[in-house]
Amino acid sequence: MIPFNRPWFADAEVEMLSQALRGGHTSGNGPFTARAEAQLEQIQGHGRSLLTTSCTHALEMSARLLDLQPGDEVIVPSYTFVSTASAFLWNGARPVFADVRADTLTMDPESAESLINDRTRAICIVHYAGVGADPEVFAAMAERHGLMLIEDNAHGLGGTYQCQRLGTFGALSTLSFHETKNITCGEGGALVVNAAPLIDRAEILREKGTDRSKFVRGQVDKYTWVDSGSSWVLSDLLAGILVAQLDRFPQIDQERRRIWQVYHDALQDWSGTNSVIQPHIPNGAEHTGHMYYLRLADRASRDRFISHMKDRGVMTVFHYQSLHSSPMGQRLGEQARWCPNSDAASDGLVRLPLFVGLSESDQARIIQAIVEFRP
Ligand SMILES: Cc1ncc(COP(=O)(O)O)c(C=O)c1O
């Protein structure tokens, strides 16, 4: 079976992990954390990167930094991972679901703006599949309405929009280093703080409400409890793995985008003939090769495609299910919401295997199996 995903760990990861183990600093905020954060800051070219235990936790830190009050609302796309919404709910706000664009499956600016009211505090966009979610439009919208813009950049490390890195448009952005992401340490994430006044508080929140980060940097001689917070620091062992991955970031990025392009070119005719929709990359957007997906007309065709591929030894998987119509979305009172593009993607989208190490012959086998399928 060709798997859907296989993380690429090399000898360098094993070496960094053993250096971290032997070095004696295995908790968070140690030397490997500092190195990985510096590498991220170099890639992003902006903001302060703070490693966290997951992207979910980085989103929760964003919610905390908003100081949400009961009744506050945060606009998120319906077509996203649960954490984009649950992080705000967990911190006292009501997530409100906008539809996504039919072509990119990123949040539709018109749909989002129609949901803004005097309870809205923030907009959280998702760069789905590493394609910029109209970040300039949303940055202007947030400014116009006095809201905070947060970028859930779980898929978008290294991507750009109009030559600007994804993750640098909002006051805050979040990254994921989960096993399925382009750069991984198994589980992990980062909060990127672009708004300088929020950096101190973000560091404090991550360190259980203490100023331990200043202590680690030698800026205070003891650390103490100064605010609320939680334990969101990543172990230096995992940060060691991340350092090795980030050292190979250009290679990983290039190879994923090469594999993406092979699918895109090889499946063009078959997609056109069979009314299957390929990913759309808008002018000015540079994607990250995070995922290659196809969109079939409905759930029945998509499910038939998945079992057709499974019979031929290829694992393909569907993706998000609309949040507005999920059991939790319904409990939040979203019964009346209509997000047809999000629903269509939930039903028809399927993701193909894409990982560094996918051989040319295996990719050719996948493509052959696809073109034998008649939707
Ligand atoms: C858009 C998006 N946001 C957040 C997450 C959560 O990431 P993590 O597993 O690092 O918490 C995911 C996970 O796949 C995701 O796709």
PDBQT file of the ligand as one rigid body, heavy atoms in Angstrom, charges set to zero:
ROOT
HETATM    1  C1  LIG A 401      -5.720  24.309   9.493  1.00  0.00    +0.000 C 
HETATM    2  C2  LIG A 401      -5.273  23.567  10.719  1.00  0.00    +0.000 A 
HETATM    3  N1  LIG A 401      -5.177  24.238  11.877  1.00  0.00    +0.000 NA
HETATM    4  C3  LIG A 401      -4.771  23.635  13.009  1.00  0.00    +0.000 A 
HETATM    5  C4  LIG A 401      -4.450  22.301  13.027  1.00  0.00    +0.000 A 
HETATM    6  C5  LIG A 401      -4.026  21.664  14.314  1.00  0.00    +0.000 C 
HETATM    7  O1  LIG A 401      -2.649  21.393  14.328  1.00  0.00    +0.000 OA
HETATM    8  P1  LIG A 401      -1.988  20.622  15.539  1.00  0.00    +0.000 P 
HETATM    9  O2  LIG A 401      -2.209  19.157  15.306  1.00  0.00    +0.000 OA
HETATM   10  O3  LIG A 401      -0.520  20.985  15.470  1.00  0.00    +0.000 OA
HETATM   11  O4  LIG A 401      -2.605  21.099  16.795  1.00  0.00    +0.000 OA
HETATM   12  C6  LIG A 401      -4.539  21.555  11.847  1.00  0.00    +0.000 A 
HETATM   13  C7  LIG A 401      -4.206  20.140  11.862  1.00  0.00    +0.000 C 
HETATM   14  O5  LIG A 401      -4.195  19.427  10.901  1.00  0.00    +0.000 OA
HETATM   15  C8  LIG A 401      -4.971  22.202  10.665  1.00  0.00    +0.000 A 
HETATM   16  O6  LIG A 401      -5.103  21.541   9.505  1.00  0.00    +0.000 OA
ENDROOT
TORSDOF 0
